[in-house]
């Protein structure tokens, strides 16, 4: 049981310090300094004996947060990782990348700063790896059933690990040359070093999961072959259709989607031979005036990458107004708070521009040289141009980071014949089953663009559904159902 007076003894919230900006811009390592175990133990003790832990509801995985907080407080680190792994296959990913909706639901957050749940989580798993406690867990028996998982992002990896441990022969197909999906090529190294992905993949391979890279399912392996060779299929290919900006000048060179830009920087850090004589990848911000259109996490990833590549200037556009400094009344506790946040990338420089809409790209000799934009205001639920606010801004590189509209339909989804819902995602029932027998869907491909914690939760739940379909029953946990939560 948590210390019922812990939050009265330790009233301040403390998180790791970020390395100095001028230092971290010289490398691509993670931005945070080490965090003292003594301080972490104090922070874990702030977890209240609140009776009804709303953090459970805030976390899609249903993480047993009060339990492992108290286990850290009392120094029982081995027990803490057991409780953490009971609900989360990859806490090293969520502990670094999740925006922590659990903290937005923390009861202590009603009138104090919430518990540092996310930091406790990442310290538990990092300590477990350091102590050698994270070991392969191969199945006790094999079922003779085979499952194909299409996509190796967090949803696909979670589904694959659960199904492998249940005794099924699982093959993960990935069309890129390495496993990891957005974890590998979309998340910059300074947010999560890829060694964290690699060491987890080593565990999964030792458990029996087979990985096949460079395979474009629907082309290299047809939908018919997939269904004939496997007893079940899990679609976990993500929402990869990028939202575009079809305005005059879009055809100019120098305008790229974020996911055309970010993977090159990661490939450089992975040692791929993709750089020119100056050590720059095919798309680089070095010496350029950069404009990022999109104010979310992907835009921030582009921002931090551009800083490290030596951009001359960076502006980040957001069509929405600047959020309030504190929790907005529109998102009261225990909902996830809408409020102004400063990521490590924003701390490093650049200018954030709110309530602005880009109306035209301009260029010379077929290459972008700038853009024209204007301010907007929300009226009756629609953005309207604010007259007299037009401006033009120089740009040598424009990055579109406006999110994704859904999964790619041509190829696999079309050939399988799965139904598509009104939002453009793969339709599924409460058991994650698509309209095609034996074919299931998890993560962004069925949910739409969302959070890593939702992807892992859906991967785990879909795995339980597949196991039940194949065996008639399942011992795998199913934390959520698609109908139990609103679509984002």
Secondary structure as UniProt FT lines:
FT   TURN            4..5
FT   HELIX           6..9
FT   HELIX           21..24
FT   TURN            25..26
FT   HELIX           37..44
FT   TURN            45..46
FT   HELIX           54..58
FT   TURN            60..61
FT   HELIX           65..73
FT   TURN            74..75
FT   HELIX           77..85
FT   TURN            86..87
FT   HELIX           91..97
FT   HELIX           101..104
FT   HELIX           107..110
FT   HELIX           117..131
FT   STRAND          146..150
FT   HELIX           154..165
FT   TURN            166..167
FT   STRAND          169..174
FT   HELIX           182..185
FT   TURN            189..191
FT   HELIX           195..207
FT   STRAND          210..213
FT   TURN            218..220
FT   HELIX           223..229
FT   STRAND          232..235
FT   STRAND          241..242
FT   TURN            249..251
FT   STRAND          255..257
FT   HELIX           258..269
FT   TURN            270..271
FT   TURN            277..278
FT   TURN            286..287
FT   STRAND          289..293
FT   HELIX           297..309
FT   STRAND          313..318
FT   HELIX           329..331
FT   TURN            333..334
FT   HELIX           344..347
FT   STRAND          351..354
FT   STRAND          356..364
FT   TURN            365..366
FT   STRAND          367..379
FT   TURN            380..381
FT   STRAND          382..385
FT   TURN            387..388
FT   STRAND          391..394
FT   STRAND          397..400
FT   STRAND          404..406
FT   TURN            410..411
FT   HELIX           412..416
FT   TURN            422..423
FT   TURN            430..431
FT   TURN            437..438
FT   STRAND          439..441
FT   HELIX           444..447
FT   HELIX           452..471
FT   HELIX           482..484
//
